[in-house]
Amino acid sequence: LILVTEYIDGITLQSYLEQRGKLSTTEVTTFLTQIADALVHAHANNVIHRDIKLSNILVTGDHQNRRFVLVDFGISRMAEGIQTIKRVAGTYHYMAPEQLRGRPCEQSDLWALGVCAYSLLTGIKPFEGDTEQDLSKKILLSIPQPPSEVLEEIDPDFEYILFHLLEKEFANRTPSAKALLAELKKWSKSTVTKNITNKDFNSKNFLPTWEKKERAELKKNWIRFWIFATLASLLYGIFSPAMSLGGLIIFYLGQAKGNILKTFIGIYIMIFGILAYCITSDILDLFLLNIFGVNETSADNFLEGISKVQLFVKWILMTIAVHYLTQIIKLRESLLLHKTLREASQDINRIIQLLKNFVNTNWGNMNLRQKYIDLLLFNGQIEEAIVEAKLALEVDPYNFGVTLILANSYFEVGLYEECKQVCDYYLAISTYSFEFSDLQEKCKLNMEN
């Protein structure tokens, strides 16, 4: 087989960066756009590059016609084949958290692209470590220094695009190369450069762009929640919902601040509002009968129909309100984790302690618990990881992530029989899983030896 490719008369992006020191926002935007366009085509054909880095990108053309070319697909794989072959591959500095665990996907290429863009813009890598283990810890746990702390000026929305590529969770990261192109196009249309300066910058009070956006989104969701919760309450009348809503707010504030007196006052006000509804509901019925001119003979049927309509509308409004409340909980959790990682990114023991506190106050939150257990295992606290994993599985017996951590923990301490039992248990439920099948085979080999 002979493959004829285009000859690129240029230098690697690594050499280009060494010559320039750092690139302008305009050049980085051009770079992101061109490489993202290449990834759209590759991913559409189920090809994951898995080794995007500065030395695997060629630069050619002059300043007006700069061209960035992605090369070296030597370790790329078909996305469909990831389930059958496990390889870490790639270069550590550019590896996404999931790639370090041997599970690269399309979003792993976007992470690597974000690392490249960050390096080009700031002249430094987002994650550094003296050893591969130290570097892996930084990638898995820490949040890189915001470019706005390194550069004199940067558009905050462009900074957000960069950090969106470097989110550790799939749900928060840029979902696809196509989505990245859309973000860049939207940003380019809104502004070329805002030249945001840091003259009044105070690192103590600084909030990264993505955290500001999360805070703004949290505020919007609170407003939406109270709007729909209030509308649902209005179906009870005027006086009672005001009492119930006021009691609910006081109850929430009491819970949030740990004020027992305020909590009980809120409960009493809510009860009073419900009693008020029982009293005023007859008045409301009479009002509706008069408005629609319903006679006494058909009043019962009319009021029954009104009650059904009220119940249906109230159910819809409350469902929407609960949806926004769920989003609020997720955003608060995300803000809490971001703040923790930002403030304690250099001290892994402090992060573990903070996550432990979060887990103790959010016992049913499996996402937090899995992060905590994963971190214990990564830090070598294997016995603690085993105990926490067992406790978590009592809450959610079929949780894939926690079960896998438990199996890996047993394997790390040489308890191959226990590891195999966990793998057998999960495979009996799921019929097939690459991770558990692979670990099961390793256990068998070690037990035979």
KOLROMI-148754 format. One record per residue: x, y, z of N, C-alpha, C in turn. Coordinates in steps of 0.001 Angstrom, whole numbers, plus 500000, padded with zeros to 6 digits. Layout:
XYZXYZXYZ...
***
This chain:
500851498807500000500000500000500000500885501241500000500651502126499051501398503384498969500425504533499215500762505380500172499926506530500492500661507802500103500104508557499175500716509798498710500069510959499452500874511742500162500348512883500913501004514178500447500403515265500839500914516589500470502251516857501170503169517493500459504435517899501066504231519260501731504523519328503019504357520570503775505725521193503994505958522332503389507231523043503540507110523995504728507357523468505920507215524300507107507979523727508283507719524276509456508370523816510686507303523369511669507719522662512711506744522231513714506278523435514528505092523308515071504545524379515901505389524569517159506028523501517630506921523590518785508094524519518480508718524335517308509841525192516896509369526624516686508189526757516111507629528088515852507395528834517164506877528120518174506631528732519479507943529123520144508969528291520016510280528602520600510873529863519980510594530092518703511074531300518027510301532534518486509000532366518669508135533512518972507958533779520468508074532766521297507829532945522731506381532717523096505486533411522435504047533230522584503349533811521360502106533419521134501359533875519961500240534812520384499781535606519440498678536531519704497351535775519738496336536423520300495004535819520340494500535519518937494801536420517995494364536225516604494968534959516013496278534762516233496941533569515700496430532298516368496202532358517672495701531184518390494293530839517911493497531872517627492153531642517091492223530949515735493144531416514882493343530781513572493764529329513738494681529105514679495158527744514961494005526841515397493218527304516368492103526507516875491090526201515781490796527209514972489804527036513906490253525989512891491512526081512460492003525156511438492120523719511954492654523555513161492807522197513703491445521603514068490540522440514585489189521955514897488485521490513629488702522226512537488116521840511257488647520470510810489947520241511032490543518941510691489956517827511563489730518138512843489177517136513753487724516816513434486984517800512940485600517536512525485589516421511480486495516531510518486580515524509453487044514176510010488075514187510867488601512937511429487556512236512289486920512995513179485932512404514079484695511927513331484350512611512232483207512176511420483459510798510814484745510468510660485127509158510129485575508201511240485176508546512483485459507703513658486949507520513934487748508520513594489187508459513851489546509420514982490177508901516025490670509719517134492185509821516989492729511045516990494166511227516782494970510673517953494618511080519172495208510601520433496620511099520725497215511882519832498567512387520118498746513800519566497739514638519782497840516032519350498794516763520285499837517346519720500814518117520481501506519080519523502272520013520070502892521056519248503831520476518196504513519384518520505462518803517563504777517979516475503472517760516617502720517026515596501850517956514749502173519237514796501465520230513983502506521041513225502342521154511923503277521904511087502719523286510786503633524262510693503261525648510397503884526038509068503083526609508205503582527054506905502867528340506505503393529029505497502783530272505034503266531483505799502950532668505263503354533910505924502281534356506909502487535540507476501574536029508511500145536183507998500017536585506733498691536805506163497996535491505807498790534469505494498223533183505070498783532035505915498759532243507220499302531228508117498459529949508050499134528814507984498430527539507876498989526558508897498093525935509651498468524933510648497952523575510175498852522603510119498496521287509569498737520199510612497697519451510920497797518345511877498352517111511169499445516560511716500086515401511078500273514277512096500896513197511645501264512048512477500057511403513154499277510687512364498164509908512898498624508488513245499917508355513560500516507036513768499880506209514864499393506846515960498784506057517040497284506282517112496727506906516067495283507115516051494579505772515930493325505747516382492551504508516288491128504837515904490483503853515311489065504000515033488339504051516365487420504996516503486687505152517759485949503873518140485469503119517140484723501899517423485617500825518029486944500936517831487857499906518321488347500131519729487965501239520340488453501558521684488003500506522695486847499890522483486342498910523436487186497640523473487929497381522412488658496121522357490147496264522596490695497474522483492129497667522689492343498814523661493143498586524681493409499615525686494858500044525586495069501294525185496422501859525145496347503288525639497313503669526450497338505062526896497757505933525730498925505675525152499433506387523978499456507894524196500165508595523304500209510042523389501325510527524294501409511845524476502438512475525294501789513032526557502379512762527718501742513040529006501237514477529153502023515463528741501618516855528929500276517165528267499939516423527238498752516733526442497601515757526685497794514821527604496784513787527818495638514275528693494424513936528283493233514222529075493142513222530228492393513559531293492268512634532430491839511228532018490846511144531122490366509823530703491412509066529881492302509797529187493343509135528405494418508557529323494672509240530442495613508709531430495109507386532000493785507247532036493189506004532539493017504967531428493523505296530230493474504339529136492177504313528373491357505406528477490066505428527806489909506688526954490768506877525932490654508080525100489385508082524264488899509279523960487718509430523112487891510707522300486872511095521557486970512288520720487278513533521544486675513634522726486905514804523570488333514861524113489038513735524083490447513728524490491281514545523510490937514486522225491613515307521217491373516791521479490164517126521927489843518530522217490622519025523433490790518157524425491616518511525594493032518846525141493627517959524332494993518171523842495085519463523038494049519748522273494004520993521504493978522195522447493251522068523566493214523128524567494564523348525221495295522260525487496646522362526059497562523105525095497469522761523809498284523438522787497958524930522737496668525254522701496244526654522607496697527450523826496568526857525014497009527510526250498508527801526182499292526813525728500752526966525633501130528044524633500435528086523505500723529090522474500414530494522971499329530624523716498877531941524159499716532487525309500098531613526244500794532068527458502300531823527423502744530904526571504160530546526531504545529514527568503577529044528357503833528012529371502789526908529233503096525730529748502139524627529695501159524749530864499913524336530670498932524444531757499214523511532925499892522388532640500196521411533693501669521027533615502361521112534745503779520751534812504001519819536001505019518961535895505360518066536994506767517534536820507463517302537932508841516800537872508898515350537393507854514586537713507788513187537289506458512951536586506340511797535941505081511465535270503939511385536276504237510876537475503204510770538502502747512155538959503707513065539174503350514432539572502525515106538483502944514920537240502225515520536118500813514953536017500682513647536216499363513009536170498450513570537252499002513784538453498213514352539545497702515738539181498579516544538576498179517895538183497046517839537157497182516952536178496159516843535133494826516391535722494879515438536640493655514883537209492999515800538231493805516629538923493281517346540083493289518861539974494344519429539407494503520882539500493870521625538329493599522892538574493089523786537537494239524694537123494513524817535826495649525640535390495474527113535742496581527811535835496554529240536127495810529964535008494827530806535343494084531519534299495016532366533433494871532341532108495708533161531229495676534639531587494548535098532167494432536506532546495377536869533684495924535865534395496933536133535421498329536186534813498482535598533632499789535531532971499961536677531980498884536988531255498943537997530199498464539348530697498918540399530038498475541745530393497038541973529955496647541331528870495284541500528386494812540238527675493546539921527858492921538790527175491413538962527247490741538626526182489286538692526174488745537596527101487902537941528073487405536936529026486610535817528366485903536130527279485140535090526587486063534104525874487199534601525381488166533704524748488827532825525806489078533410526969489631532630528081488668531508528462487379531814528418486366530799528738486410529652527730486588529981526439486676528948525399487843528006525687488989528579526103490159527757526436489868526824527609489285527378528677489019526567529857487917525540529604487023525858528674485974524910528302486598523648527698487720523819527002488436522678526419489166521863527484489485522500528614490286521852529659489458521419530866488147521271530673487309520752531752487571519259531920487671518813533167488013517413533423486835516472533194485624516976533396484438516149533210483914516288531783483507515155531183482969515179529820481783516134529696480911516108530718479686516902530654479973518395530592481124518828531125481462520251531150482383520665530005483068519698529406484024520015528342483312520286527017483967521037526132483443521255524785483085519898524185481826519701523769481380518361523369481975517815522084482331518701521141482831518219519850483629519313519154484382518920518132485144519894517342484189520852516633483055520338516224482046521177515564481523522240516526481307521848517780480843522798518795481907523859519064483182523459519033484277524417519219484282525448518099484099524999516867484040525930515733482894526920515906481764526432516404480606527307516633480919528343517707481608527924518783481992528854519854482940529925519328483919529508518528484895530453517969484228531430517011483295530933516222482579531790515271481741532828516007481067532381517056480242533287517854481105534349518520482259533923519050483156534872519714483725535879518720484128535407517541484706536290516521483707537338516063482434536955515998481406537903515566481144538961516630481190538539517893480857539468518978481949540498519223483216540071519047484321541004519278485601540482518658486471541367518270487790540975517774488739540901518964488808541954519716489585541987520956489009543071521847488818542750523120488280543745524045489376544430524842490606543883524747491744544466525460491430544715526931491062543659527608490784543758529036492105543816529797492383544912530476493653545060531187493508544659532640494631544401533247494659543940534634495220545005535578494998546273535292495547547335536133494992547267537545493711546926537655493079546859538966492980545419539465493815544568538939493728543150539283494152542901540726493358542097541411493657541695542780493522540177542844494647539472542910494611538012542853493800537409543991493692538128545085492945537599546219491461537510545902490963538511545145489548538548544824489254538045543417490275537562542720490100537174541323489229535930541190488317535977540224487511534818539884487737534497538419488112533260538081488292532904536679487006533113535891487147533304534584486002533601533725484936532527533815485343531242533776484342530173533783483573530157535099484244530577536204483558530594537491482551531736537539482903532865536929481958533980536842480713533566536069480920532830534972479793532377534159478919531400534943479541530531535711478780529580536518477965530309537585478560531326538188477842532112539193476649532831538569476861533382537365475774534075536664474656533097536317475036531898535871474047530875535520473296530405536761473998530321537889473360529933539145472298530957539540472635532229539396471690533298539725470453533229538833470666533001537533469542532897536588468622531730536960469223530606537334468415529436537673467624529631538956468199530381539911467441530705541122466212531543540766466408532527539901465290533385539480464215532554538792464629531675537859463671530827537134462922529903538091463663529349539063463029528444540022461928529151540796462245530341541327461254531046542138460071531518541300460293531842540042459185532245539162458193531097539008458692529910538655457793528775538422457213528232539721458002528270540802457477527829542095456357528757542553456526530059542319455501531036542691454245530857541855454421530654540536453266530446539657452471529214540074453201528152540453452521526939540909451750527210542194452350528003543073451701528318544351450479529205544167450495530033543129449377530949542895448067530219542626448154528958542226446940528177541983446157527948543273446807528167544406446124528024545688445338529281546068445621530395545415444978531654545747446010532760545825445768533780546642446687534909546757447380534917548120446603534817549175447153534955550522448012533747550918447463532551550712448159531340551166449490531096550466449587531316549122450899531094548502451954532064548992451525533304549270452476534291549781453026533827551127452133533295551962452565532790553262453474531561553092453035530631552244453811529405552037455179529706551439455197530621550448456452530974549791457391531688550757456817532608551553457627533304552548458208532336553564457377531383553996457853530370554929458942529503554335458791529179553037459791528360552354461136529082552273461088530393551976462321531183551893463010531247553257462221531521554304462785531595555656463361530241556071462637529167555716463118527813556017464454527545555325464553527945554052465796527735553288466957528511553912466709529784554263467765530601554864468213530026556203467246529512556956467583528898558233468437527657558064468083526845557048468863525638556761470267525982556273470341526979555382471626527353554783472602527893555821472072528652556808472930529286557807472974528522559132472261527391559182472265526595560404471533527254561557470554528120561247469781528829562265468515528028562577468484527364563725467355526492564081466070527295564263466170528460564916464991529292565160464343529712563844465163530193562913464641530631561618464027529452560850464626528270560990464101527072560323462700526743560814462502526762562144461182526448562705460155527528562386460582528780562364459665529866561989459166529644560565460090529270559667459707528989558283458697527865558190458893526797558990457958525661558986456573526104559442456508526894560534455221527355561059454490528245560052455228529101559366454605529980558372454052529162557207454797528135556779454306527274555692453028526544556107452998526038557342451794525353557848450614526319557884450866527551558317449818528567558372449286528854556967450191528891555983449776529134554604448885528027554075449204526767554444448381525630554008446996525692554647446957526032555942445668526178556626444851527305556002445537528376555626444855529502554981444229529068553661444909528191552959444362527683551692443067526914551935443072526090553001441871525313553313440679526220553596440942527385554194439873528319554538439407529086553305440375529539552495440049530427551362439635529679550104439820528351550054439496527621548830438012527707548494437124527693549528435687527814549287435349529173548698436024530212549185435799531566548666436200531634547201437316530993546861437795530977545477436804530248544573436229529156545071435248528403544284434023529259543973433532529975544977432375530852544770432684531943543751433904532472543827434326533523542896434305533004541451434828531794541232434860531209539886433457530914539371432580530437540257431199530156539851430495531419539390430733532525540097430112533799539726430684534346538425431987534209538256432648534720537048432114534029535794431982532694535852431547531923534678430030531733534620429318532275535603427851532195535592427321530777535646427928529929536452427517528525536550426405528400537586425322527677537210424219527501538159424532526390539150423704526263540177423972525324541265423953523870540815423106523542539823422978522143539386424252521612538724424967522488538027426191522042537330427467522513538031427306523077539228428461523629539945429491522556540298428999521387540759429935520334541170430803519859540008430156519639538850430917519191537673431921520249537222431491521508537291432367522609536874433601522694537772433362522647539092434471522758540042435411521556539960434843520384539650435689519204539485436611519360538277436067519937537199436880520184536001437971521210536263437609522271537000438590523307537351439719522710538189439361521833539124440373521206539986441351520370539177440832519659538177441702518833537334442654519688536508442119520805535978442970521720535205444049522314536098443646522738537310444608523302538256445702522292538599445281521054538825446235520008539180447233519770538049446732519761536803447589519523535640448600520656535461448103521907535517448980523068535339449989523150536476449509522901537680450396522942538848451508521896538718451151520704538219452138519633538041453215520047537048452805520682535951453766521138534940454697522198535525454111523179536216454907524269536788455890523754537836455430522842538680456310522310539715457417521442539116457102520731538022458124519926537341459233520822536806458833521946536201459822522899535681460639523489536826459958523811537934460655524377539096461680523384539653461296522113539726462217521079540219463408520922539274463149521045537963464239520971536982465288522043537266464821523281537483465765524365537753466445524191539105465736523616540065466351523352541367467473522317541224467255521325540366468297520326540095469523520975539468469287521899538525470401522613537900471160523451538922470421524035539863471038524840540921471968523973541767471494522785542135472306521874542948473581521490542211473462521188540910474629520807540110475621521959539991475102523174539771475978524336539633476688524653540944475971524538542053476592524793543354477691523775543630477434522524543255478455521486543423479671521786542552479413522193541302480508522503540379481333523679540888480656524725541377481356525888541923482200525500543130481640524653543954482344524219545158483618523454544800483498522553543824484660521778543397485704522656542727485243523574541868486179524479541200486933525335542217486188525843543189486803526692544208487834525895545005487478524655545341488391523796546093489679523546545323489531523164544059490704522866543237491549524107543004490884525247542851491612526499542592492418526924543813491835526763545007492486527250546222493487526244546803493301524961546481494158523948547111494857523052546104495022523554544876495547522703543801496980522240544055497721522918544910499108522530545171499243521585546367498146521311547051498207520484548258497183519361548151497629518184547732496712517070547499496026516614548784496737516682549915496136516262551184495007517194551601495179518475551290494115519430551612492884519181550739493122518857549468492007518556548573491245517334549082491987516308549506491353515089550023490491515408551240491020516238552148490273516585553356489015517377553022489136518322552081487977519117551684486918518251551015487352517354550133486401516454549481485732515533550498486492515125551494485920514286552550484810515035553281485045516320553550484017517139554199482778517261553316482992517444552000481863517539551070481061516240551064481779515115551060481119513808551030480287513601552292480822514010553433480107513839554697478829514662554760478815515803554061477616516652554064476718516403552858477210515604551890476413515260550702476513513749550485476000512995551456476209511549551487475710510849550225474611511309549665474037510625548511474601511060547177475538512010547183476096512516545928477225511593545463476893510699544516477869509703544070478994510319543255478718511426542582479764512084541794480893512571542703480515513232543803481508513705544768482247512536545418481487511514545763482093510371546450483093509656545548482744509540544263483660508870543342484953509658543175484835510999543117486036511833543016486926511628544245486281511582545404487022511411546656487734510055546692487021508988546335487606507639546353488720507522545321488470508071544134489471508045543064490753508739543510490590509849544221491740510613544701492506509857545786491782509165546669492434508338547691493305507267547040492757506615546031493499505566545328494722506139544632494539507289544003495630507921543269496745508360544207496378508724545444497359509199546419497993508052547206497667506827546845498268505679547517497566505250548789496424505873549121495671505506550320494667504412549942495211503257549587494399502194548987493401501600549978493832501370551222492927500786552212491723501693552448491983503013552548490887503966552735489958503971551526490549503846550322489748503821549097488822502609549076489322501463549538488507500243549581487321500413550522487585500961551706486518501172552697485457502121552151485902503256551577484961504246551049484168503689549869484824502891549025484134502296547872483042501335548330483333500540549361482332499607549888481131500363550462481403501451551175480319502264551736479471502885550628480144503354549576479427503973548454478548502959547735479034501729547602478262500692546902477055500226547712477043500509549006475840500231549794474719501192549410475104502399548985474124503396548543473699503124547104474681502815546239474416502560544818475179501302544396474569500113544556475279498840544333475768498622542901475181499324541923475530499072540521476314500216539893476908501063540715477666502195540183478945501701539508479057501960538205480186501459537414481519501991537930481608503326538086482868503955538459483397503481539796482527503452540807482948503045542153483318501558542181482543500736541463482853499301541399484217499068540758484511499835539711485810499704539040486947500141539964486724501209540720487740501668541676487995500598542733486918499965543220487068498912544229487886497747543670487577497347542442488316496244541811489791496606541641490059497822541174491448498272541000492184498359542334491469498758543376492081498858544709492514497484545206491631496507545044491992495133545420493209494654544629493227494979543339494332494553542481495646495188542931495590496468543317496798497193543725497441496583544964496622496078545890497173495515547134497389494005547029497188493446545836497461492030545625496351491087546032495146491624546285493998490770546629493289490369545335493931489470544587493443489118543253492126488342543292491948487521544308490702486758544427489520487706544633489696488687545544488635489667545793488378490519544555489461490883543864489329491675542636488528490903541589488849489623541431488144488784540456486671488648540820486369488534542110484975488414542546484171489662542178484798490838542366484125492091541993483882492130540486484895491725539715484765491704538246483678490724537811483677489532538421482659488522538096481260489049538386481130489729539534479834490278539945479326491298538927480213492219538520479755493267537603479489492705536209480331491781535751480142491194534420478873490352534355478478489771535482477233489004535523476020489911535319476184491178535712475091492147535566475097492784534184476295493213533745476399493982532498476679493117531271476964491861531449477330490889530397478692491192529768479018492471529503480353492778528967480775494193529347482027494309529731482657495605529984484149495412529785484748496223528936486167496058528636487013496135529898486751497172530737487580497390531917487575496171532850486364495651533125486265494528534055486783493233533430486565493050532137487089491853531462488616491853531474489197493028531200490655493162531190491237492894532575490599493471533598491074493298534971490881491854535436489791491244535004489520489850535348490619488924534829491057489163533581492122488356532982493447488546533723493732489784534116494963490059534865494955489331536205493785489323536855493669488627538143493924487127537974493357486552536929493546485119536674495019484786536464495704485623535689497128485396535423497947485466536704497656486472537542498396486621538801498094485489539776496858485005539766496489483904540656497163482603540228497342482417538916498009481214538402499498481217538728500072482452538739501499482569539026501757482562540532
***
